[in-house]
Amino acid sequence: MKIILDAMSGDFAPTEIVKGGALAAKELGVEILLVGNEDEIRKVMTENALSDENIEIYDCKETISMEDDPTSILKEKKGSSMGVALTLLKDGKGDAAVSAGNTGALLAGGTLIVKRIPGVTRAALAPILPRKNGKTMIIDAGANTECRPEMLEQFGVMGSAYMKYAEHIENPKVGLANNGSEETKGTEVVIEAHNALKKRKDINFVGNVEGRGVMLGECDVFVCDGFTGNLVLKSCEGFGLLIMEMLKEVFLKGFFSKIAALLVLKKIKKLKKSLDYKEVGGAVLLGIKKPVIKAHGNSDAKTIKNAIKQARRFAEGGVIKSIEDALNNN
Amino acid sequence: MKIILDAMSGDFAPTEIVKGGALAAKELGVEILLVGNEDEIRKVMTENALSDENIEIYDCKETISMEDDPTSILKEKKGSSMGVALTLLKDGKGDAAVSAGNTGALLAGGTLIVKRIPGVTRAALAPILPRKNGKTMIIDAGANTECRPEMLEQFGVMGSAYMKYAEHIENPKVGLANNGSEETKGTEVVIEAHNALKKRKDINFVGNVEGRGVMLGECDVFVCDGFTGNLVLKSCEGFGLLIMEMLKEVFLKGFFSKIAALLVLKKIKKLKKSLDYKEVGGAVLLGIKKPVIKAHGNSDAKTIKNAIKQARRFAEGGVIKSIEDALNNN
């Protein structure tokens, strides 16, 4: 298994990305193909005394920034580390790609360099949120601001395939994001999508799921347009950050609080870990022909390692074959 | 100040509603006009030894249930406790109304019995969420599934008026819910709404606010369509419930955990209280001629008291006059 890693994208690139890649090569037994400025990458490796076992470097000088126009990846920035990583993936030089860079560019490159699976109308960006007793995939969370019913239907199929084959959830529950549980709730698009999802025999559609269901685990796949999904995802992230801040205040101020903190330290750490999106890795780019993971822009080495782990699960899984079959035989 | 209270609606009506009304009459110094079945109300008062000081009862036999068609409040259910409460409000028999009943019916009754403020296109249901250092109003959160740009613009104006006059926030920050901070982000409707809000000189528009901003307090008024608002609100509620469950697990199992719990009990209670929507009261129905508060369906006496407190702030405030002026002079 070889994972192609865009070494030059992300807030802490190349240092944290290269360190994350080396960590993955060491701990996960995968081969890593680092794409980026070889001199800079070697410098990071030397400075951090990283072993180059199972690590290859593909030298390229350009990078694509967060400010660059996403479509530039198809033109003047095709030679950027992200553009090259996706081209190498398309050409079969690795099994999956990971990048912490410009989301729009990764979507454009994924769709137009790696290309969509036949039958897929639109690729989706699907982050996975840790929640009560498991994980919930939110699909879409930003790739498609507005969606047609058949797009939402396909998101349900794609999300189900991922959660089944990559996350090994038996018969994943697919829910449609809505402002009420009744079938008649929601916009016209959502009502039509509900009817389409209900008819499918190849997924376990559990009907409408309200916002509460995301964190309380009423479904494994939460289907919505990218506008809604992005807002729901980030609302939860914001709440998570606030809670951690508040817990710090509870435990760090005062003598008794500090004793209490010592007494429950392990449990609080476990709670924090169980809600930390960095433990999951990144968002999945679904609907294209090869596995691509979008790691958080602010990823550190450990998050990159987790994203690589996720890319491995994705590549091992049979997710893409299952999507292809479902969308062409239904 | 007289608050009209629909005594027969809500999961724990009439008991908790009547108790909440009596609590408010006693603690807040307001007069309460209880609307509902007088025999049942008197029975609750006797059984709970509640004083009838500052409490009046308006007898009516019917109720509207959660299963009733919302528009029935205008026809066969006009004589229900909710219908009568709204009619009494319209007729000036009280300063504000509170109900924990069928949201759709309250919206229909609010709009068509109490009637909209001239110039208002649609009434909105606006819950107020406790968050970091304050409260955020989400407007709309369920009354209008799909919105036109001018509706979102008006929601900004109405929310700003409420947070200024009823919650006494100076120059409340109005943000537009979006999947990115750039002006070009979002659906066409949202982009148009952004331009309209930006032009208004009578509100403090802070631009697009992403999901994270809701709980982290980037704005006081979070403007969105009812579909998005409902999903964001309930995602946060779900997360809140999950956190409380997880904290219980941290503190209730094991000897050391119980000691820790004792040491930080006050602080944890404070944390819980600061995130508890029951402390806020209910959702505000904005855009109609009189103050109406929708209390949570599962309200207990204390929540009802808080909803009455909120209704008092709303009625004292000058909110409605401000909305009328803003929408007719701009």
Boltz contact constraints between the chains, C-beta under 6 A:
constraints:
  - contact:
      token1: [A, 132]
      token2: [B, 242]
      max_distance: 6.0
  - contact:
      token1: [A, 142]
      token2: [B, 179]
      max_distance: 6.0
  - contact:
      token1: [A, 145]
      token2: [B, 187]
      max_distance: 6.0
  - contact:
      token1: [A, 146]
      token2: [B, 187]
      max_distance: 6.0
  - contact:
      token1: [A, 177]
      token2: [B, 231]
      max_distance: 6.0
  - contact:
      token1: [A, 179]
      token2: [B, 142]
      max_distance: 6.0
  - contact:
      token1: [A, 179]
      token2: [B, 227]
      max_distance: 6.0
  - contact:
      token1: [A, 179]
      token2: [B, 230]
      max_distance: 6.0
  - contact:
      token1: [A, 187]
      token2: [B, 145]
      max_distance: 6.0
  - contact:
      token1: [A, 187]
      token2: [B, 146]
      max_distance: 6.0
  - contact:
      token1: [A, 210]
      token2: [B, 234]
      max_distance: 6.0
  - contact:
      token1: [A, 211]
      token2: [B, 231]
      max_distance: 6.0
  - contact:
      token1: [A, 211]
      token2: [B, 234]
      max_distance: 6.0
  - contact:
      token1: [A, 211]
      token2: [B, 235]
      max_distance: 6.0
  - contact:
      token1: [A, 212]
      token2: [B, 234]
      max_distance: 6.0
  - contact:
      token1: [A, 212]
      token2: [B, 237]
      max_distance: 6.0
  - contact:
      token1: [A, 212]
      token2: [B, 238]
      max_distance: 6.0
  - contact:
      token1: [A, 214]
      token2: [B, 235]
      max_distance: 6.0
  - contact:
      token1: [A, 215]
      token2: [B, 238]
      max_distance: 6.0
  - contact:
      token1: [A, 215]
      token2: [B, 239]
      max_distance: 6.0
  - contact:
      token1: [A, 215]
      token2: [B, 242]
      max_distance: 6.0
  - contact:
      token1: [A, 216]
      token2: [B, 238]
      max_distance: 6.0
  - contact:
      token1: [A, 227]
      token2: [B, 179]
      max_distance: 6.0
  - contact:
      token1: [A, 228]
      token2: [B, 228]
      max_distance: 6.0
  - contact:
      token1: [A, 228]
      token2: [B, 231]
      max_distance: 6.0
  - contact:
      token1: [A, 230]
      token2: [B, 179]
      max_distance: 6.0
  - contact:
      token1: [A, 231]
      token2: [B, 177]
      max_distance: 6.0
  - contact:
      token1: [A, 231]
      token2: [B, 211]
      max_distance: 6.0
  - contact:
      token1: [A, 231]
      token2: [B, 228]
      max_distance: 6.0
  - contact:
      token1: [A, 231]
      token2: [B, 232]
      max_distance: 6.0
  - contact:
      token1: [A, 232]
      token2: [B, 231]
      max_distance: 6.0
  - contact:
      token1: [A, 232]
      token2: [B, 235]
      max_distance: 6.0
  - contact:
      token1: [A, 234]
      token2: [B, 210]
      max_distance: 6.0
  - contact:
      token1: [A, 234]
      token2: [B, 211]
      max_distance: 6.0
  - contact:
      token1: [A, 234]
      token2: [B, 212]
      max_distance: 6.0
  - contact:
      token1: [A, 235]
      token2: [B, 211]
      max_distance: 6.0
  - contact:
      token1: [A, 235]
      token2: [B, 214]
      max_distance: 6.0
  - contact:
      token1: [A, 235]
      token2: [B, 232]
      max_distance: 6.0
  - contact:
      token1: [A, 235]
      token2: [B, 235]
      max_distance: 6.0
  - contact:
      token1: [A, 235]
      token2: [B, 236]
      max_distance: 6.0
  - contact:
      token1: [A, 236]
      token2: [B, 235]
      max_distance: 6.0
  - contact:
      token1: [A, 236]
      token2: [B, 239]
      max_distance: 6.0
  - contact:
      token1: [A, 237]
      token2: [B, 212]
      max_distance: 6.0
  - contact:
      token1: [A, 238]
      token2: [B, 212]
      max_distance: 6.0
  - contact:
      token1: [A, 238]
      token2: [B, 214]
      max_distance: 6.0
  - contact:
      token1: [A, 238]
      token2: [B, 215]
      max_distance: 6.0
  - contact:
      token1: [A, 238]
      token2: [B, 216]
      max_distance: 6.0
  - contact:
      token1: [A, 239]
      token2: [B, 215]
      max_distance: 6.0
  - contact:
      token1: [A, 239]
      token2: [B, 236]
      max_distance: 6.0
  - contact:
      token1: [A, 239]
      token2: [B, 239]
      max_distance: 6.0
  - contact:
      token1: [A, 242]
      token2: [B, 132]
      max_distance: 6.0
  - contact:
      token1: [A, 242]
      token2: [B, 215]
      max_distance: 6.0
  - contact:
      token1: [A, 243]
      token2: [B, 243]
      max_distance: 6.0
  - contact:
      token1: [A, 246]
      token2: [B, 271]
      max_distance: 6.0
  - contact:
      token1: [A, 250]
      token2: [B, 264]
      max_distance: 6.0
  - contact:
      token1: [A, 250]
      token2: [B, 267]
      max_distance: 6.0
  - contact:
      token1: [A, 256]
      token2: [B, 263]
      max_distance: 6.0
  - contact:
      token1: [A, 257]
      token2: [B, 264]
      max_distance: 6.0
  - contact:
      token1: [A, 259]
      token2: [B, 263]
      max_distance: 6.0
  - contact:
      token1: [A, 260]
      token2: [B, 260]
      max_distance: 6.0
  - contact:
      token1: [A, 260]
      token2: [B, 263]
      max_distance: 6.0
  - contact:
      token1: [A, 260]
      token2: [B, 264]
      max_distance: 6.0
  - contact:
      token1: [A, 263]
      token2: [B, 256]
      max_distance: 6.0
  - contact:
      token1: [A, 263]
      token2: [B, 260]
      max_distance: 6.0
  - contact:
      token1: [A, 264]
      token2: [B, 250]
      max_distance: 6.0
  - contact:
      token1: [A, 264]
      token2: [B, 257]
      max_distance: 6.0
  - contact:
      token1: [A, 264]
      token2: [B, 260]
      max_distance: 6.0
  - contact:
      token1: [A, 267]
      token2: [B, 250]
      max_distance: 6.0
  - contact:
      token1: [A, 271]
      token2: [B, 246]
      max_distance: 6.0
